Each structure stands twice: as structure tokens, then as C-alpha cells.
Amino acid sequence: MQLTSFTDYGLRALIYMASLPEGQLTSISEVTEVYGVSRNHMVKIINQLSRAGLVTAMRGKNGGIRLGKPAETILLGNVVRELEPLALVNCSAEFCHITPACRLKQVLHTAVEHFLDELNQYTLADMVKDNSQLYKLLLVE
């Protein structure tokens, strides 16, 4: 299974925000600069993260973005569940004529659930806590 770039950069954006001092605002432009991703792509990602309550976005002169909840409460599997289209195969009757008898869909569903359960063993805080190398790479003071 390979995550989409949307989910990949969503996780990276959250890691960046989690590496900042708690409550500190950043900007979409700053995140795009750190990771070298298109601003339009990041705007869509931040909007989705905001709708999920994982990011708080504030408009205006002193606006910006920051984590919407403490990093210790953000489970990685739940982030992936919010961002990733998790249908591994197209089981619609129009696409696959064995759908009524196929058992593959359930096996793949179970595999995805195990994958997400494993990711949920880790929080966003686990990704940044005591990670001095990360702070150096992100140039966070």
C-alpha cells in the first residue's frame, strides 16, 4: 500500500506544526517552503485537516495555522483515515462481475484496518518528541 502525496504531505504538515512551540502559528507558505510542495496542493491539504479538526486556521493580519488539538491526542492512523481514499480495489458491480461472490474485499478491508490500528499506536507527538535531528532539518528554533 502506498499513501497518496496528499496524505504524505498532510502528515508532514502536521509534523512541522507539532515541532513548533505549542500554540505557535505558522503559515501555509512556510510549510510549502519547508517541503517544497505546491502552495495550491498544500491549501487543499490544510483545508481538509481543518475540516477534520486537526488544524486551526485563523484569517487576518495576525492569522495563520496551527494544530487544532494537542499532538499527544492526534493518532497517525486517524490522520490517514481522514486524508487517504482507503478503497484499495473497485468492487462496484459495473466494474467487476465477481463482486457478489468475491471475498477479496473483506480481506483487504481487514488488512487496511490492521494497518490503521498499527499506525494508531503512535501519536503526532511521538514523531517529534526528543527528535533533535528533525528540529535541525526543519530549522525550528
Wavefront OBJ file of the C-alpha trace (Angstrom):
o trace
v 0.000 0.000 0.000
v 1.286 3.413 -0.894
v -0.109 6.582 0.594
v -1.060 9.382 -1.768
v 1.073 12.514 -1.833
v -1.943 14.288 -0.311
v -1.714 12.135 2.825
v 2.082 12.194 2.812
v 2.204 15.995 2.815
v -0.669 16.158 5.278
v 1.377 14.120 7.735
v 4.439 16.247 7.030
v 2.496 19.471 7.599
v 1.235 18.150 10.930
v 4.752 17.090 11.929
v 6.004 20.575 11.111
v 3.279 22.219 13.196
v 3.900 19.764 16.055
v 7.597 20.669 16.032
v 6.784 24.321 16.741
v 6.304 25.563 20.295
v 2.766 24.720 21.421
v 0.200 27.150 20.017
v 2.653 28.928 17.716
v 1.197 29.977 14.400
v 2.799 29.257 11.076
v 1.593 29.814 7.529
v 0.775 27.643 4.564
v 3.553 29.457 2.683
v 6.055 28.496 5.363
v 5.008 24.840 5.252
v 5.196 24.761 1.453
v 8.658 26.308 1.574
v 9.932 23.758 4.095
v 8.755 20.805 1.995
v 8.990 22.255 -1.499
v 5.399 21.421 -2.398
v 2.931 23.459 -4.421
v 1.008 26.051 -2.444
v -2.266 25.072 -4.132
v -1.756 21.451 -3.091
v -0.981 22.475 0.493
v -4.031 24.753 0.673
v -6.246 21.765 -0.169
v -4.465 19.616 2.418
v -4.747 22.232 5.167
v -8.422 22.749 4.343
v -9.069 19.015 4.770
v -7.055 18.904 8.006
v -9.004 21.923 9.236
v -12.370 20.301 8.432
v -11.194 17.257 10.419
v -10.339 19.481 13.407
v -6.632 18.647 13.222
v -5.593 22.163 12.199
v -6.955 25.519 13.261
v -6.794 28.215 10.588
v -7.150 31.871 11.500
v -7.639 34.624 8.959
v -6.473 38.182 9.117
v -3.367 40.188 9.799
v -2.261 38.026 12.720
v -3.680 34.829 11.243
v -2.057 31.564 10.375
v -2.368 27.862 11.051
v -1.549 25.635 13.996
v -2.523 22.264 15.384
v -6.201 22.070 16.238
v -5.604 19.782 19.201
v -2.607 18.640 21.246
v -0.123 16.494 19.319
v -0.427 13.821 22.032
v -4.047 13.263 21.033
v -3.558 13.024 17.267
v -3.268 9.370 16.270
v -1.461 8.725 12.988
v -3.973 6.117 11.828
v -6.812 8.568 12.314
v -4.941 11.160 10.229
v -4.511 8.643 7.419
v -8.187 7.673 7.715
v -9.144 11.365 7.272
v -6.901 12.011 4.269
v -6.494 8.765 2.373
v -9.004 7.207 -0.008
v -8.843 3.726 1.513
v -10.735 1.741 -1.118
v -7.930 -0.465 -2.419
v -9.975 -2.045 -5.207
v -13.063 -1.057 -7.153
v -15.737 -3.568 -6.185
v -18.659 -1.915 -7.935
v -20.822 -4.290 -9.930
v -20.256 -2.164 -13.052
v -16.502 -2.681 -12.769
v -16.221 -6.267 -11.507
v -18.619 -9.054 -12.380
v -17.496 -11.339 -9.490
v -18.453 -8.815 -6.793
v -21.419 -10.846 -5.472
v -19.159 -13.843 -4.745
v -15.819 -12.140 -4.084
v -14.134 -12.479 -0.709
v -11.167 -10.265 -1.535
v -12.918 -7.046 -0.478
v -13.292 -8.269 3.124
v -9.681 -9.486 3.264
v -8.416 -6.127 2.026
v -10.700 -4.265 4.435
v -9.296 -6.299 7.339
v -5.725 -5.646 6.173
v -6.351 -1.884 5.985
v -7.902 -1.901 9.476
v -4.823 -3.695 10.862
v -2.588 -1.153 9.109
v -4.521 1.750 10.627
v -4.607 0.082 14.046
v -0.811 -0.183 13.934
v -0.480 3.483 12.979
v -2.792 4.356 15.859
v -0.170 3.011 18.253
v 1.654 6.296 17.578
v 0.733 9.924 18.060
v 1.930 13.019 16.291
v 3.843 13.850 19.482
v 5.784 10.579 19.123
v 7.084 11.818 15.777
v 8.618 14.996 17.209
v 9.393 14.283 20.864
v 13.140 14.313 21.616
v 13.915 14.386 17.883
v 16.713 16.947 17.692
v 17.668 15.836 14.185
v 14.151 16.668 12.968
v 14.323 20.131 14.542
v 17.620 20.800 12.783
v 16.225 19.673 9.428
v 13.122 21.810 9.818
v 15.194 24.750 11.089
v 12.874 25.169 14.035
v 14.395 27.058 16.927
l 1 2 3 4 5 6 7 8 9 10 11 12 13 14 15 16 17 18 19 20 21 22 23 24 25 26 27 28 29 30 31 32 33 34 35 36 37 38 39 40 41 42 43 44 45 46 47 48 49 50 51 52 53 54 55 56 57 58 59 60 61 62 63 64 65 66 67 68 69 70 71 72 73 74 75 76 77 78 79 80 81 82 83 84 85 86 87 88 89 90 91 92 93 94 95 96 97 98 99 100 101 102 103 104 105 106 107 108 109 110 111 112 113 114 115 116 117 118 119 120 121 122 123 124 125 126 127 128 129 130 131 132 133 134 135 136 137 138 139 140 141
